[in-house]
Amino acid sequence: LLVFVGVLSAQTIVTSKSYRTDFEDNNEHKNWRLNTGPRGGECVNKWYLGEAGSNGGKYGLFVSGDEGKTNNYVNRPVSVVAYRSLTLDAGYYELSFDWQAGGRSSDGLYVCWIPESDTQTISLLASLTTNALQEWVPEYALYFGTDSIRRGQRTWNSIADTIRSDGQQTYYLVFVWNNSGSLPYQPSVSIDNIL
């Protein structure tokens, strides 16, 4: 089953067959866990919801090194996590979203789709104050055709990949921004219009 959902402004729709958000619904913000784990608050570059990450509207998901004022990052090593849980009917779904990210060769965005049955991994959805990727990131990273890492696109792009739900459990849609601490290549990552 492949579900395609058109873009509508200022809505979040969650059903057993689809999910869509443009981050304009303030209630949807409460469903996202940003900068998780005991070290998340210590990270200089953190996930935020706001205009600096928007591809239309007032809100998008983005990483900032200046407390959410811009979508620029600073040269401190981090691996920061943002995620949301979703429960979908059994089947295959197209996951798409708009994104942009600068980043050096040692920086990048990873997108993971993790079943809640992997309780050990779910317990590790933590942000780190180092650029060390946790083992679960490459294990669950989606490939989007050729690569699990997204970077080097300083203008907005859309990307899609197929995800699968067994219909029996919740899954976690996880975004990980990893930067090495080398001189930044702006902007950091921004995500909007998830379908």
Solvent accessible surface area in square Angstrom, and as a share of the most:
residue,aa,sasa,rsa
1,L,120,0.60
2,L,115,0.57
3,V,33,0.19
4,F,158,0.66
5,V,26,0.15
6,G,38,0.36
7,V,97,0.56
8,L,88,0.44
9,S,93,0.60
10,A,63,0.48
11,Q,70,0.31
12,T,31,0.18
13,I,53,0.27
14,V,70,0.40
15,T,66,0.38
16,S,57,0.37
17,K,113,0.48
18,S,20,0.13
19,Y,12,0.05
20,R,24,0.09
21,T,1,0.01
22,D,8,0.04
23,F,0,0.00
24,E,36,0.16
25,D,45,0.23
26,N,93,0.48
27,N,100,0.51
28,E,3,0.01
29,H,34,0.15
30,K,143,0.61
31,N,64,0.33
32,W,9,0.03
33,R,119,0.43
34,L,53,0.26
35,N,26,0.13
36,T,22,0.13
37,G,37,0.36
38,P,126,0.79
39,R,116,0.42
40,G,0,0.00
41,G,60,0.57
42,E,102,0.46
43,C,3,0.02
44,V,61,0.35
45,N,0,0.00
46,K,47,0.20
47,W,2,0.01
48,Y,56,0.21
49,L,38,0.19
50,G,12,0.12
51,E,126,0.57
52,A,33,0.26
53,G,0,0.00
54,S,20,0.13
55,N,52,0.27
56,G,55,0.53
57,G,54,0.52
58,K,137,0.58
59,Y,63,0.24
60,G,0,0.00
61,L,0,0.00
62,F,2,0.01
63,V,0,0.00
64,S,0,0.00
65,G,15,0.14
66,D,49,0.25
67,E,139,0.62
68,G,23,0.22
69,K,152,0.64
70,T,51,0.30
71,N,21,0.11
72,N,58,0.30
73,Y,3,0.01
74,V,50,0.29
75,N,76,0.39
76,R,126,0.46
77,P,51,0.32
78,V,3,0.01
79,S,5,0.03
80,V,0,0.00
81,V,2,0.01
82,A,0,0.00
83,Y,38,0.14
84,R,21,0.08
85,S,45,0.29
86,L,9,0.05
87,T,75,0.44
88,L,9,0.05
89,D,48,0.25
90,A,63,0.49
91,G,16,0.16
92,Y,115,0.44
93,Y,9,0.03
94,E,54,0.24
95,L,8,0.04
96,S,17,0.11
97,F,2,0.01
98,D,21,0.11
99,W,7,0.03
100,Q,19,0.08
101,A,0,0.00
102,G,0,0.00
103,G,7,0.07
104,R,95,0.35
105,S,98,0.63
106,S,58,0.37
107,D,5,0.03
108,G,0,0.00
109,L,0,0.00
110,Y,23,0.09
111,V,0,0.00
112,C,0,0.00
113,W,22,0.08
114,I,0,0.00
115,P,27,0.17
116,E,69,0.31
117,S,79,0.51
118,D,35,0.18
119,T,99,0.57
120,Q,137,0.61
121,T,10,0.06
122,I,37,0.19
123,S,86,0.56
124,L,78,0.39
125,L,9,0.05
126,A,19,0.15
127,S,0,0.00
128,L,46,0.23
129,T,37,0.21
130,T,68,0.40
131,N,61,0.31
132,A,59,0.46
133,L,58,0.29
134,Q,34,0.15
135,E,160,0.72
136,W,8,0.03
137,V,2,0.01
138,P,73,0.46
139,E,124,0.55
140,Y,44,0.17
141,A,9,0.07
142,L,23,0.11
143,Y,123,0.47
144,F,17,0.07
145,G,73,0.70
146,T,125,0.73
147,D,53,0.28
148,S,12,0.08
149,I,44,0.22
150,R,33,0.12
151,R,77,0.28
152,G,43,0.42
153,Q,77,0.34
154,R,123,0.45
155,T,98,0.57
156,W,72,0.25
157,N,46,0.24
158,S,87,0.56
159,I,27,0.14
160,A,47,0.36
161,D,37,0.19
162,T,70,0.41
163,I,12,0.06
164,R,121,0.44
165,S,1,0.01
166,D,36,0.19
167,G,28,0.27
168,Q,157,0.70
169,Q,31,0.14
170,T,28,0.16
171,Y,12,0.05
172,Y,34,0.13
173,L,0,0.00
174,V,0,0.00
175,F,0,0.00
176,V,1,0.00
177,W,0,0.00
178,N,9,0.05
179,N,1,0.01
180,S,26,0.17
181,G,22,0.21
182,S,50,0.33
183,L,126,0.63
184,P,24,0.15
185,Y,78,0.30
186,Q,55,0.24
187,P,19,0.12
188,S,0,0.00
189,V,0,0.00
190,S,0,0.00
191,I,0,0.00
192,D,0,0.00
193,N,20,0.10
194,I,0,0.00
195,L,30,0.15
